[in-house]
């Protein structure tokens, strides 16, 4: 079952859905949802390729990369630390 949260961008509220794969990877990699939210809301870098968005945010001494698809909501596909 996917987890749904809401993020606020200025005055726009966007629903965020975590896929089961993303939740499993977060648990395995010890990535907390707050970090993923921060990477989406206030990224240090953003890339877009095709329909996928790649938000990157420095968390402690590591760079977190969040892969998501943006439609009427944000669907987090996966996330991982870049070494």
N, CA, C and O of each residue as an XYZ file, in Angstrom:
332
protein
N       0.832     -1.181      0.000
C       0.000      0.000      0.000
C       0.876      1.244      0.000
O       1.834      1.315      0.770
N       0.577      2.212     -0.833
C       1.359      3.424     -0.944
C       1.032      4.379      0.192
O      -0.094      4.403      0.689
N       2.017      5.163      0.598
C       1.835      6.174      1.621
C       1.581      7.510      0.943
O       2.233      7.840     -0.048
N       0.654      8.265      1.463
C       0.311      9.555      0.883
C       0.568     10.649      1.912
O       0.132     10.547      3.059
N       1.277     11.695      1.498
C       1.466     12.877      2.336
C       1.225     14.089      1.458
O       1.097     13.959      0.240
N       1.164     15.252      2.056
C       1.001     16.468      1.273
C       2.182     17.388      1.514
O       2.660     17.519      2.641
N       2.653     18.026      0.445
C       3.708     19.026      0.529
C       3.133     20.348      0.065
O       2.221     20.376     -0.762
N       3.651     21.428      0.583
C       3.143     22.743      0.216
C       4.215     23.517     -0.539
O       5.292     23.770      0.001
N       3.933     23.888     -1.764
C       4.804     24.690     -2.599
C       4.142     26.045     -2.720
O       3.162     26.200     -3.448
N       4.675     27.030     -2.007
C       4.045     28.339     -1.960
C       2.600     28.144     -1.519
O       2.351     27.767     -0.374
N       1.649     28.395     -2.407
C       0.245     28.243     -2.037
C      -0.364     26.963     -2.601
O      -1.549     26.698     -2.397
N       0.425     26.180     -3.299
C      -0.091     24.980     -3.958
C       0.215     23.754     -3.106
O       1.360     23.536     -2.708
N      -0.786     22.978     -2.836
C      -0.622     21.737     -2.090
C      -0.586     20.584     -3.073
O      -1.485     20.438     -3.902
N       0.456     19.760     -2.982
C       0.567     18.606     -3.878
C       0.624     17.329     -3.052
O       1.373     17.239     -2.080
N      -0.162     16.361     -3.442
C      -0.157     15.051     -2.794
C       1.100     14.309     -3.232
O       1.487     14.350     -4.400
N       1.723     13.639     -2.288
C       2.907     12.833     -2.575
C       2.580     11.390     -2.241
O       2.132     11.086     -1.135
N       2.806     10.503     -3.197
C       2.551      9.076     -3.027
C       3.879      8.347     -3.126
O       4.642      8.556     -4.069
N       4.150      7.501     -2.161
C       5.346      6.663     -2.186
C       4.942      5.287     -2.700
O       4.061      4.643     -2.132
N       5.584      4.835     -3.774
C       5.312      3.490     -4.262
C       5.827      2.478     -3.248
O       6.659      2.804     -2.401
N       5.336      1.267     -3.335
C       5.810      0.204     -2.459
C       7.317      0.014     -2.636
O       8.042     -0.182     -1.660
N       7.780      0.071     -3.878
C       9.218     -0.059     -4.144
C       9.997      1.033     -3.416
O      11.019      0.752     -2.791
N       9.523      2.272     -3.493
C      10.215      3.387     -2.821
C      10.257      3.164     -1.314
O      11.292      3.382     -0.685
N       9.146      2.732     -0.734
C       9.110      2.487      0.705
C      10.060      1.363      1.115
O      10.728      1.455      2.145
N      10.118      0.307      0.310
C      11.047     -0.800      0.604
C      12.489     -0.327      0.524
O      13.306     -0.670      1.379
N      12.805      0.459     -0.498
C      14.171      0.956     -0.656
C      14.541      1.924      0.464
O      15.677      1.916      0.940
N      13.601      2.748      0.884
C      13.851      3.675      1.984
C      14.157      2.911      3.263
O      15.080      3.271      3.994
N      13.399      1.870      3.538
C      13.632      1.064      4.740
C      14.996      0.383      4.677
O      15.750      0.393      5.650
N      15.304     -0.206      3.529
C      16.582     -0.907      3.354
C      17.773      0.047      3.463
O      18.816     -0.313      4.010
N      17.612      1.259      2.941
C      18.713      2.232      2.889
C      18.688      3.214      4.054
O      19.506      4.132      4.117
N      17.750      3.019      4.973
C      17.620      3.872      6.161
C      17.442      5.343      5.779
O      18.102      6.228      6.324
N      16.530      5.579      4.826
C      16.194      6.927      4.381
C      14.830      7.272      4.961
O      13.868      6.527      4.770
N      14.738      8.384      5.661
C      13.476      8.776      6.283
C      12.667      9.669      5.348
O      13.225     10.377      4.510
N      11.350      9.626      5.502
C      10.457     10.379      4.611
C      10.720     11.872      4.660
O      10.582     12.561      3.650
N      11.092     12.370      5.808
C      11.379     13.800      5.936
C      12.490     14.219      4.972
O      12.415     15.290      4.369
N      13.520     13.381      4.825
C      14.614     13.707      3.904
C      14.118     13.734      2.464
O      14.508     14.600      1.681
N      13.256     12.782      2.119
C      12.695     12.722      0.765
C      11.855     13.970      0.506
O      11.944     14.572     -0.564
N      11.042     14.358      1.487
C      10.231     15.566      1.360
C      11.109     16.796      1.149
O      10.818     17.639      0.300
N      12.182     16.890      1.925
C      13.100     18.026      1.790
C      13.747     18.057      0.414
O      13.910     19.123     -0.180
N      14.112     16.889     -0.087
C      14.740     16.815     -1.408
C      13.777     17.272     -2.501
O      14.198     17.871     -3.490
N      12.496     16.994     -2.325
C      11.495     17.404     -3.317
C      11.157     18.884     -3.154
O      11.079     19.612     -4.143
N      10.955     19.334     -1.914
C      10.536     20.709     -1.645
C      11.666     21.722     -1.836
O      11.448     22.805     -2.379
N      12.865     21.369     -1.388
C      13.983     22.298     -1.417
C      15.238     21.599     -1.928
O      16.198     21.423     -1.178
N      15.235     21.203     -3.186
C      16.388     20.463     -3.718
C      17.604     21.367     -3.920
O      17.481     22.576     -4.120
N      18.763     20.751     -3.863
C      19.999     21.453     -4.214
C      20.179     21.426     -5.733
O      20.720     22.365     -6.318
N      19.724     20.348     -6.359
C      19.805     20.178     -7.812
C      18.545     19.467     -8.294
O      17.974     18.645     -7.578
N      18.120     19.787     -9.505
C      16.999     19.080    -10.127
C      17.380     18.756    -11.560
O      17.945     19.593    -12.263
N      17.070     17.538    -11.992
C      17.241     17.126    -13.382
C      15.913     16.555    -13.849
O      15.124     16.052    -13.049
N      15.675     16.638    -15.141
C      14.467     16.043    -15.701
C      14.858     15.328    -16.979
O      15.555     15.876    -17.833
N      14.395     14.093    -17.092
C      14.658     13.297    -18.289
C      13.380     12.540    -18.611
O      12.903     11.728    -17.818
N      12.844     12.815    -19.767
C      11.564     12.203    -20.112
C      10.521     12.691    -19.135
O      10.408     13.895    -18.905
N       9.767     11.798    -18.563
C       8.751     12.176    -17.596
C       9.216     12.090    -16.160
O       8.432     12.337    -15.243
N      10.486     11.741    -15.941
C      10.989     11.563    -14.581
C      11.755     12.802    -14.108
O      12.468     13.453    -14.871
N      11.578     13.095    -12.827
C      12.297     14.189    -12.167
C      13.296     13.566    -11.195
O      13.019     12.547    -10.563
N      14.448     14.193    -11.093
C      15.500     13.725    -10.201
C      15.880     14.892     -9.294
O      16.544     15.830     -9.736
N      15.467     14.840     -8.039
C      15.801     15.879     -7.064
C      16.949     15.374     -6.213
O      16.956     14.228     -5.765
N      17.912     16.244     -5.999
C      19.051     15.871     -5.178
C      19.222     16.876     -4.044
O      19.100     18.085     -4.242
N      19.505     16.359     -2.867
C      19.643     17.184     -1.671
C      20.742     16.605     -0.806
O      20.793     15.398     -0.570
N      21.633     17.489     -0.328
C      22.685     17.040      0.573
C      22.075     16.841      1.960
O      21.519     17.766      2.551
N      22.190     15.628      2.456
C      21.712     15.257      3.784
C      22.930     14.801      4.574
O      23.573     13.810      4.229
N      23.240     15.540      5.642
C      24.471     15.303      6.393
C      25.634     15.381      5.411
O      25.830     16.435      4.805
N      26.395     14.348      5.229
C      27.531     14.418      4.295
C      27.275     13.619      3.017
O      28.206     13.351      2.257
N      26.016     13.237      2.776
C      25.669     12.416      1.619
C      24.690     13.146      0.710
O      23.946     14.019      1.157
N      24.695     12.785     -0.560
C      23.769     13.369     -1.516
C      22.632     12.378     -1.767
O      22.858     11.274     -2.262
N      21.408     12.783     -1.423
C      20.227     11.950     -1.607
C      19.601     12.273     -2.954
O      19.369     13.438     -3.277
N      19.330     11.243     -3.730
C      18.676     11.410     -5.026
C      17.295     10.775     -4.953
O      17.149      9.611     -4.581
N      16.276     11.566     -5.318
C      14.891     11.109     -5.295
C      14.369     11.114     -6.723
O      14.426     12.136     -7.407
N      13.864      9.982     -7.168
C      13.300      9.851     -8.510
C      11.787      9.857     -8.366
O      11.220      9.056     -7.622
N      11.131     10.778     -9.093
C       9.679     10.845     -9.002
C       9.061     11.267    -10.322
O       9.726     11.817    -11.199
N       7.768     10.995    -10.437
C       6.974     11.384    -11.596
C       5.968     12.409    -11.096
O       5.341     12.221    -10.054
N       5.819     13.491    -11.845
C       4.917     14.558    -11.432
C       3.748     14.667    -12.406
O       3.935     14.880    -13.604
N       2.556     14.518    -11.877
C       1.333     14.685    -12.660
C       0.454     15.638    -11.861
O       0.852     16.778    -11.620
N      -0.713     15.205    -11.450
C      -1.532     15.994    -10.526
C      -1.061     15.776     -9.095
O      -1.555     16.419     -8.169
N      -0.135     14.897     -8.920
C       0.475     14.581     -7.636
C       1.911     14.154     -7.919
O       2.311     14.017     -9.075
N       2.677     13.945     -6.859
C       4.064     13.487     -6.992
C       4.111     12.028     -6.583
O       3.696     11.675     -5.479
N       4.619     11.172     -7.474
C       4.768      9.746     -7.176
C       6.254      9.440     -7.059
O       6.982      9.463     -8.051
N       6.700      9.152     -5.833
C       8.101      8.827     -5.589
C       8.330      7.387     -6.034
O       7.702      6.455     -5.531
N       9.244      7.227     -6.990
C       9.540      5.914     -7.561
C      10.611      5.209     -6.746
O      10.469      4.034     -6.408
N      11.679      5.924     -6.431
C      12.764      5.368     -5.629
C      13.630      6.502     -5.108
O      13.476      7.651     -5.521
N      14.534      6.179     -4.207
C      15.505      7.147     -3.713
C      16.723      6.394     -3.194
O      16.629      5.252     -2.745
N      17.857      7.062     -3.266
C      19.107      6.429     -2.853
C      20.164      7.497     -2.642
O      20.035      8.620     -3.130
N      21.218      7.137     -1.907
C      22.339      8.041     -1.704
C      23.356      7.844     -2.823
O      23.655      6.720     -3.227
N      23.876      8.960     -3.308
C      24.946      8.935     -4.303
C      26.252      9.042     -3.557
O      26.415      9.900     -2.690
N      27.179      8.173     -3.892
C      28.475      8.182     -3.174
C      29.450      9.138     -3.786
O      30.576      9.263     -3.306
